[in-house]
């Protein structure tokens, strides 16, 4: 999506515009709202301007911003609660919700806030923020997975279109792959890894594409032993066995022009534009994930605004969040939407998403998956990060030819189901 400098208009003093909640008149009692995110000062710049505007309109409110690195964010939240120094508002990764809800860390949004979210956010975004029937926060950034492919490498191998089925993917991957005299891959036909997400998220996305969710409806058991899951992992393993990829070939090779295809998220766009420069549009293509059954699909994950249950400014926090996520005084985007647009990110807010410039060839397939509802939320399972690490370990054993897909997924199912039972 093009990065544009939109001016976010502000409303007259004390007026909330189209918001649900009235902004409290608190000039006589100054109150501070602390907001914590993994975004840094530069990334937060549009929101910091909005904070200043909100303070000017509400003299009794002060807003403080805290930043913690993504990797440390969840531990920081839990530690702060122990020490009694919790921020009032968090921007959390959706899969952290089970631990935070179980520990009583999150305040239940008022009914009118939950109604606002249901009415104004995409299906996948709402599902990402929902746990046990309750919507716990206001969705912000969405990350969606699709098939990325190198147009030039495919064309050099004799293909003018991306694969639609797995058989086509395997054929194209074999044709694109190049090796040196020692038999080592120099250009991978298809690549995975190296992170946990680069293994697990494509697997989940392929399961959704084949019409099978990774977990059952109440998230108490996996569907890893289903025929669809076993077939997906068998096909992955075959790419390694056939020499179309290797453990040394990873998604990091894609921006270097040494990979034909990979399942990747939309947030990679900026890095790929920097890597390919003026050749970006002619080189990078995006297509739905190849599948053999059903209507296709993919996975998304989300961050969302949530309020701490121990906050002494709960009402004020929800009022602020409503204001930040509603376009003010005729502006094209809400404050949150403006920040995401500057980052080149996608919003779960349908009004913001429609106002963003998402018509370029790279972004359109991701947006279509969000709007159509074919992008399903990453399951908000108990101990999601630990379960992903377990699954990744078994997936890699199949890649290495050390286990069959059926045995690996049965073992992963047993370990992960036992963890889910602990909740």
C-alpha positions as CSV (number, residue, x, y, z in Angstrom):
1,X,0.0,0.0,0.0
2,X,1.3,3.5,-0.7
3,X,2.5,5.4,2.3
4,X,0.6,8.7,2.4
5,X,0.8,11.7,4.6
6,X,-2.8,12.1,5.7
7,X,-3.8,14.8,8.2
8,X,-5.9,13.4,11.0
9,X,-8.4,16.0,11.8
10,X,-9.4,16.7,15.4
11,X,-12.8,17.6,16.8
12,X,-13.8,20.7,18.8
13,X,-13.0,20.9,22.5
14,X,-14.9,18.3,24.4
15,X,-16.7,16.8,21.4
16,X,-16.3,13.1,20.5
17,X,-17.6,13.2,16.9
18,X,-19.1,9.9,15.9
19,X,-17.8,7.9,18.9
20,X,-19.9,5.6,21.1
21,X,-18.7,6.8,24.4
22,X,-18.9,10.3,25.7
23,X,-15.5,11.7,26.7
24,X,-15.6,12.4,30.4
25,X,-15.2,16.1,31.5
26,X,-12.5,15.7,34.0
27,X,-10.8,19.1,34.1
28,X,-11.2,19.3,37.8
29,X,-9.6,15.9,38.4
30,X,-6.5,15.3,36.4
31,X,-6.1,11.6,35.5
32,X,-3.2,9.9,33.7
33,X,-3.7,7.1,31.1
34,X,-0.7,5.0,30.4
35,X,-0.4,3.2,27.1
36,X,2.1,0.4,26.4
37,X,2.9,-1.0,22.9
38,X,5.7,-2.8,21.1
39,X,5.8,0.1,18.5
40,X,8.7,2.5,19.0
41,X,8.6,6.3,19.2
42,X,9.0,6.8,15.5
43,X,6.3,4.2,14.6
44,X,3.9,5.8,17.1
45,X,4.4,9.3,15.8
46,X,0.8,9.7,14.3
47,X,-0.7,8.4,17.6
48,X,1.5,10.6,19.7
49,X,0.1,13.6,17.8
50,X,-3.4,12.3,18.5
51,X,-2.6,12.0,22.2
52,X,-1.7,15.6,22.3
53,X,-4.9,16.5,20.5
54,X,-7.0,14.5,22.9
55,X,-5.3,16.1,25.9
56,X,-6.0,19.5,24.5
57,X,-9.7,18.6,24.1
58,X,-9.8,17.0,27.6
59,X,-7.8,19.1,30.0
60,X,-8.3,16.6,32.8
61,X,-6.6,13.8,30.9
62,X,-2.9,13.1,30.5
63,X,-1.6,10.3,28.3
64,X,1.8,8.6,28.8
65,X,3.4,6.2,26.3
66,X,5.6,3.3,27.2
67,X,7.4,1.0,24.7
68,X,8.6,-2.6,25.2
69,X,10.2,-4.8,22.6
70,X,7.9,-7.4,21.0
71,X,9.9,-10.3,22.4
72,X,9.7,-8.9,25.9
73,X,6.2,-7.5,25.8
74,X,4.2,-10.4,27.4
75,X,6.8,-11.0,30.2
76,X,6.8,-7.2,30.8
77,X,3.1,-7.1,31.2
78,X,3.0,-10.0,33.7
79,X,5.9,-8.6,35.7
80,X,4.4,-5.1,35.8
81,X,1.2,-6.6,37.3
82,X,3.1,-8.4,40.0
83,X,4.8,-5.1,40.9
84,X,1.6,-3.1,40.7
85,X,2.8,-0.9,37.9
86,X,0.6,-2.1,35.0
87,X,-0.2,0.3,32.2
88,X,-3.8,1.1,31.7
89,X,-3.9,0.2,28.0
90,X,-2.0,-2.5,26.1
91,X,-1.6,-3.3,22.5
92,X,-1.4,-7.1,22.6
93,X,-0.8,-10.0,20.2
94,X,-4.0,-12.0,20.0
95,X,-2.5,-15.3,21.1
96,X,-1.4,-13.8,24.4
97,X,-5.1,-13.5,25.5
98,X,-5.6,-16.9,27.0
99,X,-2.8,-16.3,29.6
100,X,-3.8,-12.7,30.2
101,X,-7.5,-13.6,30.6
102,X,-6.8,-16.6,32.8
103,X,-4.7,-14.4,35.1
104,X,-7.4,-11.8,35.3
105,X,-5.2,-9.1,33.6
106,X,-7.8,-7.8,31.1
107,X,-10.8,-5.7,31.8
108,X,-14.0,-6.9,30.0
109,X,-15.0,-4.2,27.5
110,X,-18.4,-2.6,28.1
111,X,-21.2,-4.0,26.0
112,X,-21.3,-0.9,23.8
113,X,-17.6,-1.3,23.0
114,X,-18.1,-5.0,22.0
115,X,-21.0,-3.9,19.8
116,X,-18.8,-1.2,18.2
117,X,-16.2,-3.9,17.4
118,X,-18.6,-6.4,16.0
119,X,-20.2,-3.7,13.8
120,X,-17.0,-2.1,12.5
121,X,-14.3,-4.8,12.2
122,X,-13.7,-7.7,9.8
123,X,-14.7,-11.2,10.7
124,X,-11.2,-12.4,11.1
125,X,-10.2,-9.4,13.3
126,X,-13.2,-9.9,15.6
127,X,-12.4,-13.6,16.0
128,X,-8.8,-12.8,16.8
129,X,-10.0,-10.6,19.7
130,X,-12.6,-13.1,20.9
131,X,-12.0,-15.7,23.6
132,X,-14.7,-17.8,25.4
133,X,-17.4,-15.8,23.7
134,X,-16.1,-12.4,24.9
135,X,-14.4,-9.8,22.7
136,X,-11.5,-8.5,24.8
137,X,-10.3,-5.5,22.8
138,X,-10.3,-3.3,19.7
139,X,-8.4,-4.9,16.8
140,X,-5.5,-2.9,15.3
141,X,-2.9,-4.4,12.9
142,X,-3.6,-7.5,10.9
143,X,-1.0,-9.8,9.3
144,X,-2.3,-12.1,6.6
145,X,-0.5,-15.0,4.8
146,X,-0.5,-15.6,1.1
147,X,1.8,-17.2,-1.5
148,X,4.6,-14.9,-2.6
149,X,6.5,-15.8,-5.8
150,X,9.4,-14.4,-7.8
151,X,7.9,-13.6,-11.2
152,X,11.3,-13.5,-12.9
153,X,12.4,-16.9,-11.6
154,X,9.2,-18.5,-12.5
155,X,9.3,-17.0,-16.0
156,X,12.9,-18.1,-16.5
157,X,11.7,-21.7,-15.6
158,X,8.9,-21.4,-18.2
159,X,5.9,-20.4,-16.0
160,X,3.9,-17.2,-16.5
161,X,1.5,-17.8,-13.6
162,X,1.7,-18.9,-9.9
163,X,0.5,-22.4,-8.9
164,X,-3.1,-23.0,-8.0
165,X,-2.7,-26.6,-6.7
166,X,0.0,-28.3,-4.7
167,X,1.0,-30.5,-7.7
168,X,1.6,-27.3,-9.7
169,X,3.6,-25.9,-6.8
170,X,5.8,-28.9,-6.6
171,X,6.4,-28.9,-10.4
172,X,7.3,-25.2,-10.5
173,X,9.5,-25.5,-7.4
174,X,11.5,-28.3,-9.1
175,X,11.9,-26.3,-12.2
176,X,13.1,-23.2,-10.4
177,X,15.6,-24.9,-8.1
178,X,19.2,-24.4,-9.0
179,X,22.3,-26.2,-7.4
180,X,26.0,-25.7,-7.5
181,X,28.6,-28.3,-8.5
182,X,28.6,-29.7,-5.0
183,X,24.8,-30.3,-5.1
184,X,24.0,-27.5,-2.7
185,X,20.9,-25.4,-3.5
186,X,21.7,-21.9,-4.7
187,X,18.1,-21.0,-5.6
188,X,15.4,-22.8,-3.8
189,X,12.1,-23.5,-5.6
190,X,10.2,-23.1,-2.4
191,X,11.5,-22.0,1.1
192,X,10.5,-22.3,4.8
193,X,12.0,-21.2,8.1
194,X,14.1,-20.2,9.9
195,X,11.8,-19.0,12.7
196,X,9.0,-20.9,14.5
197,X,6.4,-18.7,12.7
198,X,7.9,-19.5,9.3
199,X,7.2,-23.2,9.9
200,X,4.0,-23.2,11.9
201,X,2.1,-20.3,10.3
202,X,2.4,-21.6,6.7
203,X,1.2,-25.0,8.1
204,X,-1.8,-23.5,9.7
205,X,-2.5,-21.4,6.6
206,X,-2.4,-24.4,4.4
207,X,-4.8,-26.2,6.7
208,X,-7.3,-23.4,6.4
209,X,-6.7,-23.3,2.6
210,X,-7.7,-27.0,2.5
211,X,-10.8,-26.4,4.6
212,X,-9.6,-27.9,7.9
213,X,-9.0,-25.7,11.0
214,X,-5.8,-26.5,13.0
215,X,-7.9,-27.0,16.2
216,X,-11.4,-28.0,17.1
217,X,-14.1,-25.4,17.8
218,X,-13.5,-25.1,21.6
219,X,-9.7,-25.2,21.2
220,X,-9.3,-28.3,23.4
221,X,-7.8,-30.6,20.8
222,X,-5.9,-30.4,17.5
223,X,-6.9,-31.6,14.0
224,X,-3.3,-32.5,13.3
225,X,-4.1,-36.2,12.8
226,X,-6.7,-35.4,10.2
227,X,-6.1,-36.7,6.6
228,X,-5.8,-33.1,5.4
229,X,-3.0,-32.2,7.9
230,X,-1.1,-35.4,7.3
231,X,-1.2,-34.8,3.5
232,X,0.0,-31.2,3.9
233,X,3.0,-32.2,5.9
234,X,3.8,-35.2,3.6
235,X,3.9,-32.8,0.7
236,X,6.2,-30.4,2.5
237,X,8.5,-33.3,3.3
238,X,8.5,-34.4,-0.3
239,X,9.8,-31.0,-1.4
240,X,12.9,-31.6,0.8
241,X,13.3,-35.2,-0.3
242,X,13.0,-34.2,-4.0
243,X,15.7,-31.5,-3.5
244,X,13.4,-28.5,-4.3
245,X,14.3,-27.0,-0.9
246,X,16.5,-27.6,2.1
247,X,16.9,-26.6,5.7
248,X,19.5,-24.2,4.6
249,X,17.0,-22.5,2.2
250,X,14.8,-20.0,4.2
251,X,12.5,-17.1,3.6
252,X,15.5,-14.8,4.1
253,X,16.6,-16.0,0.6
254,X,13.4,-14.5,-1.0
255,X,14.4,-10.8,-0.8
256,X,17.9,-11.9,-2.0
257,X,16.3,-13.3,-5.2
258,X,17.3,-16.8,-4.4
259,X,13.9,-18.3,-3.7
260,X,11.0,-19.0,-6.1
261,X,8.1,-19.2,-3.7
262,X,7.2,-18.9,0.0
263,X,4.1,-18.4,2.2
264,X,4.7,-15.0,3.8
265,X,2.7,-12.2,5.5
266,X,1.8,-8.8,4.1
267,X,4.1,-6.9,6.5
268,X,7.1,-8.1,4.4
269,X,6.2,-5.6,1.7
270,X,8.4,-2.7,2.9
271,X,11.5,-5.0,3.3
272,X,10.9,-6.5,-0.2
273,X,10.5,-3.0,-1.7
274,X,13.8,-2.0,-0.2
275,X,15.4,-5.2,-1.5
276,X,14.2,-5.1,-5.0
277,X,14.0,-1.3,-5.5
278,X,12.6,-0.3,-8.8
279,X,12.2,-3.9,-9.8
280,X,9.8,-4.7,-6.9
281,X,6.5,-4.7,-8.9
282,X,8.0,-6.7,-11.8
283,X,9.6,-9.2,-9.5
284,X,7.2,-9.9,-6.5
285,X,3.9,-11.5,-7.1
286,X,1.2,-12.5,-4.6
287,X,-1.4,-15.2,-5.0
288,X,-3.8,-17.3,-2.9
289,X,-2.2,-20.3,-1.2
290,X,-2.4,-23.4,-3.5
291,X,-4.9,-25.9,-2.4
292,X,-6.7,-29.1,-3.7
293,X,-9.9,-29.1,-1.6
294,X,-12.7,-26.5,-1.0
295,X,-12.7,-22.8,-1.7
296,X,-9.2,-22.0,-0.3
297,X,-8.3,-19.7,2.6
298,X,-5.5,-18.7,4.8
299,X,-4.6,-17.5,8.3
300,X,-4.3,-14.1,9.9
301,X,-3.1,-12.9,13.2
302,X,-3.9,-9.6,15.0
303,X,-2.9,-7.1,17.6
304,X,-5.6,-5.3,19.6
305,X,-6.1,-2.6,22.2
306,X,-7.0,-3.9,25.7
307,X,-7.5,-2.3,29.1
308,X,-5.9,-3.6,32.3
309,X,-8.4,-4.9,34.9
310,X,-6.6,-3.1,37.7
311,X,-6.7,0.3,36.0
312,X,-8.3,3.1,38.0
313,X,-9.2,4.9,34.7
314,X,-11.1,2.1,33.0
315,X,-13.9,4.3,31.7
316,X,-11.5,7.0,30.5
317,X,-9.4,4.3,28.8
318,X,-12.2,2.9,26.8
319,X,-13.4,6.4,25.9
320,X,-9.9,7.2,24.6
321,X,-9.7,4.0,22.6
322,X,-13.0,4.6,21.1
323,X,-11.8,8.1,20.0
324,X,-8.6,6.7,18.6
325,X,-10.4,4.2,16.5
326,X,-13.1,6.4,15.1
327,X,-12.3,8.9,12.3
328,X,-12.8,12.4,13.6
329,X,-14.3,15.5,12.0
330,X,-14.4,14.2,8.4
331,X,-10.9,12.6,8.4
332,X,-10.3,9.6,6.1
333,X,-8.8,7.5,8.8
334,X,-9.0,7.0,12.5
335,X,-5.8,7.8,14.5
336,X,-5.0,4.1,14.8
337,X,-5.7,3.7,11.1
338,X,-3.4,6.6,10.2
339,X,-0.5,5.1,12.2
340,X,-1.0,1.7,10.5
341,X,-1.2,3.3,7.1
342,X,2.1,5.1,7.7
343,X,3.6,1.7,8.7
344,X,2.3,0.1,5.5
345,X,0.2,-2.2,7.7
346,X,-3.4,-3.4,7.3
347,X,-6.3,-2.6,9.7
348,X,-9.0,-4.8,11.0
349,X,-11.3,-1.7,11.0
350,X,-13.3,-1.9,7.8
351,X,-13.7,1.8,7.4
352,X,-10.0,2.4,7.8
353,X,-9.2,-0.5,5.4
354,X,-11.4,0.9,2.7
355,X,-9.8,4.4,3.1
356,X,-6.3,3.0,2.8
357,X,-4.7,2.9,-0.7
358,X,-4.6,-0.9,-1.0
359,X,-5.1,-1.1,-4.8
360,X,-1.6,-2.2,-5.7
361,X,-1.0,-5.7,-7.0
362,X,0.9,-6.8,-3.9
363,X,-1.6,-5.7,-1.3
364,X,-4.9,-6.5,-3.1
365,X,-4.8,-10.3,-2.5
366,X,-4.3,-9.8,1.3
367,X,-7.1,-7.3,1.5
368,X,-9.4,-9.6,-0.5
369,X,-8.7,-12.4,2.0
370,X,-9.6,-10.1,4.9
371,X,-12.8,-8.7,3.4
372,X,-14.1,-12.0,2.1
373,X,-13.6,-13.7,5.4
374,X,-11.4,-16.4,3.9
375,X,-8.6,-15.3,6.2
376,X,-9.2,-17.1,9.5
377,X,-7.8,-16.0,12.8
378,X,-4.8,-17.8,14.3
379,X,-6.3,-19.9,17.1
380,X,-6.1,-18.3,20.5
381,X,-5.0,-21.5,22.2
382,X,-3.5,-21.9,25.7
383,X,0.3,-21.5,25.7
384,X,0.3,-20.8,22.0
385,X,4.0,-20.0,21.7
386,X,5.0,-23.2,23.5
387,X,2.7,-25.2,21.4
388,X,4.1,-23.6,18.2
389,X,7.6,-24.5,19.3
390,X,6.5,-28.1,19.8
391,X,4.8,-28.4,16.4
392,X,7.8,-26.7,14.7
393,X,10.1,-29.3,16.1
394,X,8.1,-32.2,14.7
395,X,7.6,-30.5,11.4
396,X,11.3,-30.1,11.0
397,X,11.8,-33.8,11.7
398,X,9.6,-34.5,8.7
399,X,11.6,-32.1,6.6
400,X,14.8,-33.8,7.6
401,X,13.4,-37.2,6.7
402,X,13.6,-38.4,10.4
403,X,9.9,-39.0,10.9
404,X,6.8,-39.7,8.8
405,X,4.2,-37.0,8.7
406,X,1.7,-39.2,10.4
407,X,4.0,-40.1,13.3
408,X,5.2,-36.6,13.7
409,X,1.7,-35.1,13.8
410,X,0.5,-37.8,16.2
411,X,3.3,-37.0,18.6
412,X,2.6,-33.2,18.3
413,X,-1.1,-33.8,18.9
414,X,-0.4,-35.8,22.0
415,X,1.9,-33.2,23.6
416,X,-0.1,-30.2,22.6
417,X,-3.5,-31.7,23.7
418,X,-2.0,-32.4,27.1
419,X,-1.0,-28.7,27.4
420,X,-4.4,-27.5,26.3
421,X,-5.9,-29.7,29.0
422,X,-4.0,-27.7,31.6
423,X,-6.1,-24.6,31.0
